Amino acid sequence: MASKRIKATKEATFRGGTAVVQEIFRSPKFGTIAGVHVVAGSIRDDRPVTIHRVHTRVHDSLIIESLRQYTHDVEVIGFMEEGGIGLGVLGDLEIGDLITQEADSE
């Protein structure tokens, strides 16, 4: 009986994610938006990202300003899904760059 009252409070472990930049949009209001396709794991809006270009780390610990799918703000873009990642005024982004998030350390 007592075990029914115990609630699991441990959150699921985040496995990290990788997205490929397919398009780049620049907006005076929103800054740089990377149109991406997630190829591994998922991308979450509450974690910093790193940008890689040809096996070289270009930017580190960037904060995601917005995460969108179509016209909706979302918290996560999942595996094999497409979306837009708002990165503020970042000017150095190219098609083919990888945007990654690190997994939780255990």
N, C-alpha and C positions, 0 to 999 in steps of 0.2 A: 504494500500500500504506500509506504513512504517513498518508494522509487518513482511513483507517478507524479509526485510533487516536485521532483528535481528537474530543473530546466537546464538544458545545455546552453552555456553562455559563450562557448568558444566559437569564434567566427571561422568560416572556411578559409584555408590558406590560399593566398593569391599566388598563382603560378607564373605571373609575368606575361608579357606579350610583345609581339613585333608586328608593325604595320609598314607597308610600302607606300611611299608617296606617289600617287598617280597623276594628280593635278595640283596646281598652286593657284590660289585666288588671293587677290590683294584688294582690301576694302579700306577706304579712309576711316570708316566708322569702327570696323572690327579688326583691322590689321591683317596679318597673314593667316590664311586658312589653308591647311593641307588636306586635300582630298585623298583619303587613304583606303587601302584594302588590308584588313587584318589577316596575316598569314600564319600566325602562331599565337596561342593563348587568347588574351583579350587586352583591351586598353581601357583603363579606368580614369575618371576625371579627377580623382583625389590623390594622384601620385605624380611625381615629376617624371619627365621623359628625357631620353638621351637621343641625339640624332647622330647617325653613322653614315659616312659616305665612303664607299670603296674600302671597307675594313678600317676606317679611321674615325675616331670619335671627333665630331665637329662641334657639337654643343652638349653640355652636360647640365643636368638638374633644371631643365626648363619646366615652368609651371604651365599646365594646360588652362587656358582662359575660358574655353568653351569646347564642348563635345556634342556633336549633333549627328543625327541621322535624318536625312530628308529635311523636314521642317521642325523636327522635335529635338529639344534638349534631352540628352540621355546621360546616364551615369557610366554606362559601359558599352563599348562596341565589341561584339563577340567575334569568335573565330569565323573566318570566311565572310564577314560582313563588311560593308563599306560605310564610310561616314566622313565627317569633317572635324579636324582638330584645329581649334583656334590657338595660335601661338603668339599673339600680340604683334609687336612691331618687328619681329624677326625677319631680316632681309635675306639671309644666307640659307636658302632652302632650295633644293633642286629635285626634279622628278627622278625617282629611283632611290632617293635617300631612305634609310630605314629609321623608323621611330620606335624605340624600345622602352619598356618598363621592366624594372628588376622584380624578381619574385621575392616573396617574404622570406626572411632568413628564419630558420627553424632552430 
